Amino acid sequence: MNNLTQAQILEELEQAIATSHPENPDDAHTTNDLSKMLGLSHGAVRGRLRVLFEAGRLETVRITRINIAGISQPRIAYRILPAQPEEK
């Protein structure tokens, strides 16, 4: 992954999410969702998510999606958390 800052990654992800119309209304997105929204590979998306996770800005949740055969399946999705005020 290139040398993007945490702020740049957040801006990129939040902009993609804001302009998308995801199937899941509760603002949690799979790596597949984010890959499509951002036009990036799954590996690039995971790298960006890792930066947010390490900064405490990412929550992992389970959502249900219907697969191509019409079967409900649980999936791991991610939600971006608001920044916490810095301690003094």
N, C-alpha and C positions, 0 to 999 in steps of 0.2 A: 504494500500500500504506500502511496506517496505520503509526504509529510504534511498532512492536513492537521489543523488544530482541532481541539475538541469543539470549539465554537463553530468552526466551519462545517464539521461533521453534523452537529446539531442543526445548523441552518439548512444544510442540504437535505437531511432526513425530514425535518419539519415542513419544509417547502414541498417536498414530494408528497407527504401525507396530506397536507392542506389542499393540494390540487387534485387529489385522487378521489375516487368514489369506491372505497373498498367494500367488499361483501360484509365485513364485520364492522358493525357500527360502534363498537366500544373502543376504538382507537388502538387496538393491538394488531400487529401485522407480522406475518411470517416472513422468513428470509425470501421466499418466492415472491410475495407481495412487494417487498421493498426492492428486490432485484428488478422487477418489471417497472415499478414507479421511477426508479433512479436510472434505469438503463445500464446497470452494472452487473457484473458476474456475481454469483452467489458468494464466492470467496471474498470479493471486494466488499460486499455488504457485511459479511461476517466480521471482517477486519474492522469496519467502522463500528459495528455493534460492540465488538470487544473493547474498543476505546471507551465507549459510553458505559459499558458494564464496569470496567476498572475504575471509572470516575464516579460510580454509584448512581448513574443516571438512567439505568435500564432495569426494567422489571420483566421477568419471564412469566408468562401465563399460558394456560391451556385453553384453546378454543376448539370448536367443532366445525369441520368443513365437510361438505358433501363431495365425495370423489366422483370420477367420471362414470363409475358404475352405479351411482346414486346411493352409495353407502356412507353414513356419517362416520367420520373418523376424527379422533382427537389430534390436534397439531400444536406444536410449540409456537408461540407468538411472542412478540416483544412490544413493550410500551415504554415510551420515553418519559422519564420522571422529571418534574420541575427541579431546578437547581435549588440546593439547600443554602441558606445564608451561611456565610463563612463565620467560623468562631473566632473571637478576638482573644 
